[in-house]
Amino acid sequence: MQQTERFVDVGDTRLFVAERGDGFPLVVVHGGPGLDHTMFADYLDPLTDHYRLLLVDQRAQGRSEQAPPETWTLKRMAADVTALADALGLGTAYAVLGHSYGAFVALQHAVDFSGELAGTVVSSGLPHQRWLDTIGERFETFEPAELREQVRASWDEEPHVATREQLVDLTGRQMPWHFADPRDPRIAEYNQRTAHLVGSPAMLRHMSVAGYGGIDVEDALPTVAHPVLVLAGRHDRTCPVEGAEIIANGIPGAELTVFEHSGHMTFVEEQGRYLEVVRDFLDRVRR
């Protein structure tokens, strides 16, 4: 897939953006924190037949330029989305898709910039920090036991990760936790297709001891005044489906799709249906 690359000035820093396809713009916000746009590999590329994918490396992550650590907040990263849209001249004619930590950013953006875009896709996200606070408890029931220890160790290493190589290795060892089937053969394929990520060890260290940004928008959900699609995996251990249900019930008119055979990595585990649901939503909001 051909792509163009550029740096976009958002005020106090410049964000790296990889553009693929043509048509209605979809700003794609990666997870982590501390990863970059390559975590999506080419899984979303079929959308480029009608959509312009703007895959962004978030503030101080990936190939984006550095920014002061005091600006490494959810609200600032959400504001970056609007600053990026303004810099590209998108007006309100664009949508945002955020996955995992990117879903926290997308949801914060939907709250803070309500009605100022065509639509938001919240993919494997949460409305509040409390589910992240109990991940340690969910480790205790994760099977098989040898993978439980592998995943637990990788999580414990997050506050100490120092190099890109360590970040890639740590992320790979966590993947069994993020798939419905911890032994899914697609885990190895996914790790191979995303092995060239740049990432940001400093961002992961920072966020892992700062509550991953402290998402807390549950009470503000009723203020969101544009279309929202909420996507969740039935077997997601990080962002349980209960959180997605609260988002969908809290935002007026929001739609919820639950992927019954997926964990956290819905766009990989049920790629075909994921693309179908996202495409249907975008086809409607762009009109």
VOPAGU-2260 file (C-alpha; in pm, 1 decimal, decimal comma):
REM VOPAGU-2260
SITE   aa  ch    i         X         Y         Z
SITE  MET   A    0       0,0       0,0       0,0
SITE  GLN   A    1     143,9     334,2    -108,1
SITE  GLN   A    2     160,8     597,1     163,2
SITE  THR   A    3     278,9     952,0     200,2
SITE  GLU   A    4     444,3    1075,1     516,8
SITE  ARG   A    5     467,0    1419,7     671,1
SITE  PHE   A    6     514,4    1609,7     994,6
SITE  VAL   A    7     223,7    1830,8    1100,8
SITE  ASP   A    8     266,0    2126,7    1335,9
SITE  VAL   A    9      14,2    2116,7    1622,6
SITE  GLY   A   10     148,2    2416,7    1811,8
SITE  ASP   A   11     420,2    2309,1    2049,9
SITE  THR   A   12     539,2    2002,7    1857,0
SITE  ARG   A   13     504,6    1821,1    1525,4
SITE  LEU   A   14     321,8    1492,8    1479,8
SITE  PHE   A   15     423,8    1230,0    1225,8
SITE  VAL   A   16     135,7    1128,7     997,9
SITE  ALA   A   17     128,2     841,4     749,1
SITE  GLU   A   18    -146,2     887,2     488,2
SITE  ARG   A   19    -299,5     602,9     289,1
SITE  GLY   A   20    -588,2     611,2      47,8
SITE  ASP   A   21    -815,3     892,1     -63,3
SITE  GLY   A   22   -1160,1    1017,1      29,3
SITE  PHE   A   23   -1326,4    1102,8     359,1
SITE  PRO   A   24   -1057,6    1146,9     629,1
SITE  LEU   A   25   -1027,2     901,6     918,6
SITE  VAL   A   26    -773,9     998,3    1186,0
SITE  VAL   A   27    -638,8     672,7    1333,5
SITE  VAL   A   28    -499,8     690,0    1687,8
SITE  HIS   A   29    -271,8     411,1    1808,6
SITE  GLY   A   30    -259,1     236,0    2143,6
SITE  GLY   A   31      10,3     182,4    2398,8
SITE  PRO   A   32      84,7     422,9    2542,9
SITE  GLY   A   33     430,2     426,0    2392,2
SITE  LEU   A   34     358,2     251,5    2061,6
SITE  ASP   A   35     308,7     415,1    1719,8
SITE  HIS   A   36      87,9     390,7    1411,8
SITE  THR   A   37     260,2      71,7    1294,0
SITE  MET   A   38      68,2    -125,0    1558,1
SITE  PHE   A   39    -214,4    -132,6    1298,9
SITE  ALA   A   40      21,8    -278,4    1033,0
SITE  ASP   A   41    -195,9    -312,5     720,4
SITE  TYR   A   42    -507,9    -448,0     891,2
SITE  LEU   A   43    -710,1    -131,4     820,5
SITE  ASP   A   44    -585,7     -82,0     464,8
SITE  PRO   A   45    -897,7    -224,6     293,7
SITE  LEU   A   46   -1075,3      94,6     407,2
SITE  THR   A   47    -855,1     299,3     174,8
SITE  ASP   A   48   -1081,9     223,3    -120,4
SITE  HIS   A   49   -1310,6     505,2      -1,0
SITE  TYR   A   50   -1131,9     659,9     296,3
SITE  ARG   A   51    -818,6     861,2     360,4
SITE  LEU   A   52    -644,3     702,3     656,3
SITE  LEU   A   53    -438,4     948,6     860,9
SITE  LEU   A   54    -235,2     723,4    1088,4
SITE  VAL   A   55     -84,9     943,3    1357,1
SITE  ASP   A   56     210,5     890,8    1587,5
SITE  GLN   A   57      85,6    1059,7    1900,4
SITE  ARG   A   58     267,8    1328,6    2095,8
SITE  ALA   A   59     629,3    1229,5    2179,6
SITE  GLN   A   60     575,6     879,4    2039,8
SITE  GLY   A   61     696,8     694,3    1734,3
SITE  ARG   A   62     843,4     927,3    1473,6
SITE  SER   A   63     674,5    1236,9    1614,9
SITE  GLU   A   64     893,6    1507,1    1760,7
SITE  GLN   A   65     952,3    1531,5    2132,7
SITE  ALA   A   66     735,1    1744,6    2358,6
SITE  PRO   A   67     769,8    1842,5    2726,1
SITE  PRO   A   68     670,6    1557,5    2961,5
SITE  GLU   A   69     425,4    1786,1    3139,3
SITE  THR   A   70     218,6    1777,8    2816,4
SITE  TRP   A   71     196,7    1397,8    2812,0
SITE  THR   A   72    -169,1    1390,4    2916,0
SITE  LEU   A   73    -489,2    1248,4    2774,1
SITE  LYS   A   74    -646,2    1590,9    2739,8
SITE  ARG   A   75    -345,4    1728,9    2552,6
SITE  MET   A   76    -332,1    1428,2    2320,3
SITE  ALA   A   77    -705,4    1470,1    2257,9
SITE  ALA   A   78    -649,9    1837,5    2177,8
SITE  ASP   A   79    -376,8    1733,0    1935,4
SITE  VAL   A   80    -640,7    1554,0    1725,8
SITE  THR   A   81    -832,6    1877,5    1669,0
SITE  ALA   A   82    -508,6    2072,3    1615,5
SITE  LEU   A   83    -409,6    1815,5    1352,0
SITE  ALA   A   84    -749,5    1841,2    1180,5
SITE  ASP   A   85    -722,3    2220,0    1179,3
SITE  ALA   A   86    -369,8    2212,4    1039,3
SITE  LEU   A   87    -482,1    1981,4     758,0
SITE  GLY   A   88    -788,1    2192,8     680,8
SITE  LEU   A   89   -1035,1    1915,8     760,0
SITE  GLY   A   90   -1286,3    2138,6     936,7
SITE  THR   A   91   -1549,5    1913,4    1092,8
SITE  ALA   A   92   -1556,4    1672,3     796,9
SITE  TYR   A   93   -1354,3    1389,5     947,6
SITE  ALA   A   94   -1387,8    1097,1    1186,0
SITE  VAL   A   95   -1156,7     954,0    1451,5
SITE  LEU   A   96   -1081,8     588,8    1527,6
SITE  GLY   A   97    -882,3     513,2    1841,1
SITE  HIS   A   98    -788,5     166,5    1964,5
SITE  SER   A   99    -689,2      68,5    2321,0
SITE  TYR   A  100    -504,9     367,7    2472,4
SITE  GLY   A  101    -593,5     543,0    2146,4
SITE  ALA   A  102    -958,3     476,4    2234,0
SITE  PHE   A  103    -905,3     667,2    2560,1
SITE  VAL   A  104    -771,4     958,5    2354,4
SITE  ALA   A  105   -1057,6     933,8    2103,0
SITE  LEU   A  106   -1317,9     924,3    2380,4
SITE  GLN   A  107   -1157,8    1217,7    2562,6
SITE  HIS   A  108   -1158,1    1402,5    2229,7
SITE  ALA   A  109   -1527,0    1322,4    2176,8
SITE  VAL   A  110   -1606,1    1471,4    2517,1
SITE  ASP   A  111   -1382,4    1776,8    2490,4
SITE  PHE   A  112   -1470,5    1858,6    2128,0
SITE  SER   A  113   -1828,5    1737,5    2120,6
SITE  GLY   A  114   -2006,6    1797,7    1791,4
SITE  GLU   A  115   -1694,4    1927,1    1616,6
SITE  LEU   A  116   -1640,6    1620,5    1395,8
SITE  ALA   A  117   -1848,4    1376,3    1196,5
SITE  GLY   A  118   -1797,7    1069,4    1415,4
SITE  THR   A  119   -1584,7     878,9    1665,1
SITE  VAL   A  120   -1499,7     508,6    1679,3
SITE  VAL   A  121   -1401,8     391,5    2028,6
SITE  SER   A  122   -1229,2      55,7    1976,1
SITE  SER   A  123   -1143,7    -150,1    2286,7
SITE  GLY   A  124   -1167,3     143,8    2524,6
SITE  LEU   A  125   -1292,0     238,8    2870,8
SITE  PRO   A  126   -1471,7     537,7    3025,3
SITE  HIS   A  127   -1289,3     521,0    3359,5
SITE  GLN   A  128    -961,4     412,7    3515,9
SITE  ARG   A  129   -1113,7     161,9    3759,1
SITE  TRP   A  130   -1093,4    -134,1    3519,5
SITE  LEU   A  131    -720,2     -78,6    3473,6
SITE  ASP   A  132    -675,2     -68,0    3849,7
SITE  THR   A  133    -796,5    -429,3    3875,1
SITE  ILE   A  134    -591,9    -589,4    3597,1
SITE  GLY   A  135    -369,8    -754,0    3858,3
SITE  GLU   A  136    -670,4    -942,6    3991,4
SITE  ARG   A  137    -754,1   -1070,2    3644,1
SITE  PHE   A  138    -402,2   -1206,1    3605,7
SITE  GLU   A  139    -481,9   -1460,6    3875,9
SITE  THR   A  140    -735,9   -1644,3    3658,2
SITE  PHE   A  141    -546,8   -1618,2    3328,9
SITE  GLU   A  142    -458,4   -1953,4    3175,6
SITE  PRO   A  143    -231,0   -2125,9    3085,3
SITE  ALA   A  144      -9,2   -2071,3    3388,3
SITE  GLU   A  145     319,2   -2041,5    3197,0
SITE  LEU   A  146     176,1   -1760,8    2984,7
SITE  ARG   A  147      33,2   -1598,7    3296,7
SITE  GLU   A  148     381,4   -1556,2    3436,6
SITE  GLN   A  149     512,6   -1433,1    3100,3
SITE  VAL   A  150     244,5   -1167,4    3078,2
SITE  ARG   A  151     272,6   -1064,8    3442,6
SITE  ALA   A  152     649,0   -1023,4    3405,6
SITE  SER   A  153     609,4    -810,4    3092,0
SITE  TRP   A  154     363,7    -581,5    3272,4
SITE  ASP   A  155     600,6    -548,5    3567,4
SITE  GLU   A  156     878,4    -440,3    3330,4
SITE  GLU   A  157     686,4    -143,4    3187,0
SITE  PRO   A  158     815,9     115,1    3440,3
SITE  HIS   A  159    1173,2       9,2    3356,6
SITE  VAL   A  160    1174,1     -29,5    2976,6
SITE  ALA   A  161    1471,1     161,5    2836,3
SITE  THR   A  162    1515,0      77,1    2468,4
SITE  ARG   A  163    1307,2      24,5    2157,1
SITE  GLU   A  164    1418,0    -339,2    2146,9
SITE  GLN   A  165    1294,4    -394,5    2500,4
SITE  LEU   A  166     964,9    -225,2    2414,9
SITE  VAL   A  167     909,2    -448,1    2110,8
SITE  ASP   A  168     997,6    -759,4    2311,8
SITE  LEU   A  169     775,6    -662,0    2603,7
SITE  THR   A  170     480,7    -586,4    2374,5
SITE  GLY   A  171     521,7    -920,5    2200,0
SITE  ARG   A  172     524,2   -1112,2    2527,6
SITE  GLN   A  173     201,6    -940,9    2636,5
SITE  MET   A  174       7,4   -1040,8    2325,1
SITE  PRO   A  175    -133,7   -1372,3    2456,7
SITE  TRP   A  176    -320,9   -1167,0    2716,3
SITE  HIS   A  177    -476,7    -953,0    2443,9
SITE  PHE   A  178    -613,9   -1235,0    2226,9
SITE  ALA   A  179    -922,5   -1436,6    2320,7
SITE  ASP   A  180    -717,1   -1753,3    2262,3
SITE  PRO   A  181    -378,4   -1703,2    2432,0
SITE  ARG   A  182    -230,7   -1957,7    2191,0
SITE  ASP   A  183    -385,1   -1805,9    1878,8
SITE  PRO   A  184    -140,9   -1870,1    1589,9
SITE  ARG   A  185    -210,0   -1517,6    1462,6
SITE  ILE   A  186     -18,3   -1375,9    1758,9
SITE  ALA   A  187     314,0   -1467,2    1599,8
SITE  GLU   A  188     199,0   -1322,2    1267,4
SITE  TYR   A  189      87,7    -998,3    1432,9
SITE  ASN   A  190     417,2    -961,9    1618,0
SITE  GLN   A  191     605,0   -1013,6    1291,9
SITE  ARG   A  192     394,6    -759,8    1101,4
SITE  THR   A  193     448,7    -495,0    1370,6
SITE  ALA   A  194     811,9    -568,3    1458,3
SITE  HIS   A  195     933,6    -246,7    1292,7
SITE  LEU   A  196     746,4     -15,8    1533,2
SITE  VAL   A  197     950,1     272,5    1672,5
SITE  GLY   A  198     755,8     338,1    1988,7
SITE  SER   A  199     856,9     544,1    2289,4
SITE  PRO   A  200    1004,4     368,6    2595,0
SITE  ALA   A  201     999,5     699,3    2783,5
SITE  MET   A  202     624,1     740,1    2729,2
SITE  LEU   A  203     551,6     384,8    2847,0
SITE  ARG   A  204     766,0     434,4    3157,3
SITE  HIS   A  205     589,7     761,3    3233,5
SITE  MET   A  206     235,4     635,5    3180,1
SITE  SER   A  207     281,6     300,4    3353,8
SITE  VAL   A  208     337,5     480,7    3684,2
SITE  ALA   A  209      79,4     751,0    3613,6
SITE  GLY   A  210    -231,4     538,5    3570,4
SITE  TYR   A  211    -203,8     534,9    3188,7
SITE  GLY   A  212    -342,1     886,2    3175,8
SITE  GLY   A  213    -626,2     830,7    3421,2
SITE  ILE   A  214    -922,6     812,8    3183,8
SITE  ASP   A  215   -1229,1     954,1    3363,4
SITE  VAL   A  216   -1510,4    1073,7    3135,8
SITE  GLU   A  217   -1800,8     857,4    3251,6
SITE  ASP   A  218   -2003,7    1146,2    3392,1
SITE  ALA   A  219   -1945,6    1354,8    3077,4
SITE  LEU   A  220   -2065,4    1093,6    2826,4
SITE  PRO   A  221   -2416,2    1245,0    2790,7
SITE  THR   A  222   -2259,8    1566,4    2658,0
SITE  VAL   A  223   -2124,2    1402,6    2341,2
SITE  ALA   A  224   -2328,5    1538,5    2051,3
SITE  HIS   A  225   -2198,8    1355,6    1745,0
SITE  PRO   A  226   -2226,7     992,1    1629,1
SITE  VAL   A  227   -2016,9     739,4    1819,8
SITE  LEU   A  228   -1949,9     373,7    1743,6
SITE  VAL   A  229   -1822,6     159,0    2031,8
SITE  LEU   A  230   -1638,2    -164,9    1951,8
SITE  ALA   A  231   -1550,5    -431,6    2208,1
SITE  GLY   A  232   -1423,8    -787,1    2227,2
SITE  ARG   A  233   -1634,2   -1021,8    2437,5
SITE  HIS   A  234   -1317,8   -1173,4    2589,6
SITE  ASP   A  235   -1116,9    -852,8    2637,5
SITE  ARG   A  236    -919,4    -885,7    2962,0
SITE  THR   A  237    -780,4    -530,4    2957,7
SITE  CYS   A  238   -1089,3    -330,1    2861,3
SITE  PRO   A  239   -1383,1    -552,0    2960,1
SITE  VAL   A  240   -1702,1    -532,0    2759,2
SITE  GLU   A  241   -1881,7    -382,3    3059,9
SITE  GLY   A  242   -1687,3     -60,4    3005,1
SITE  ALA   A  243   -1793,8     -48,4    2640,3
SITE  GLU   A  244   -2156,2     -96,3    2741,3
SITE  ILE   A  245   -2133,4     198,7    2980,9
SITE  ILE   A  246   -1988,7     417,1    2702,8
SITE  ALA   A  247   -2259,4     316,6    2456,8
SITE  ASN   A  248   -2538,4     362,0    2711,0
SITE  GLY   A  249   -2402,4     695,9    2826,8
SITE  ILE   A  250   -2364,9     868,6    2489,7
SITE  PRO   A  251   -2695,7     962,7    2326,3
SITE  GLY   A  252   -2751,1     753,2    2014,5
SITE  ALA   A  253   -2421,4     565,3    2040,0
SITE  GLU   A  254   -2394,9     226,2    1872,3
SITE  LEU   A  255   -2227,5     -81,3    2023,9
SITE  THR   A  256   -2084,7    -381,7    1841,1
SITE  VAL   A  257   -1944,1    -670,7    2044,7
SITE  PHE   A  258   -1711,5    -914,8    1870,0
SITE  GLU   A  259   -1799,3   -1248,5    2023,4
SITE  HIS   A  260   -1479,3   -1427,3    1924,0
SITE  SER   A  261   -1228,7   -1155,8    2012,5
SITE  GLY   A  262   -1025,7   -1028,8    2301,5
SITE  HIS   A  263    -856,6    -689,1    2292,3
SITE  MET   A  264    -727,5    -716,8    1934,4
SITE  THR   A  265   -1059,3    -704,4    1751,7
SITE  PHE   A  266    -917,7    -560,8    1428,9
SITE  VAL   A  267    -692,2    -866,9    1402,2
SITE  GLU   A  268    -907,2   -1142,6    1552,6
SITE  GLU   A  269   -1219,9   -1058,7    1348,5
SITE  GLN   A  270   -1072,3    -835,5    1082,3
SITE  GLY   A  271   -1343,2    -888,1     820,9
SITE  ARG   A  272   -1633,3    -804,0    1048,6
SITE  TYR   A  273   -1440,1    -520,3    1211,6
SITE  LEU   A  274   -1385,9    -354,0     875,1
SITE  GLU   A  275   -1747,4    -412,9     777,0
SITE  VAL   A  276   -1883,4    -246,4    1091,3
SITE  VAL   A  277   -1642,9      48,3    1072,0
SITE  ARG   A  278   -1712,0      98,0     702,2
SITE  ASP   A  279   -2089,5      95,8     757,8
SITE  PHE   A  280   -2054,7     359,4    1030,1
SITE  LEU   A  281   -1827,2     580,7     820,7
SITE  ASP   A  282   -2050,9     548,1     515,7
SITE  ARG   A  283   -2335,4     690,0     721,9
SITE  VAL   A  284   -2156,5     969,2     908,9
SITE  ARG   A  285   -1976,8    1107,2     604,2
SITE  ARG   A  286   -2315,9    1181,6     445,6
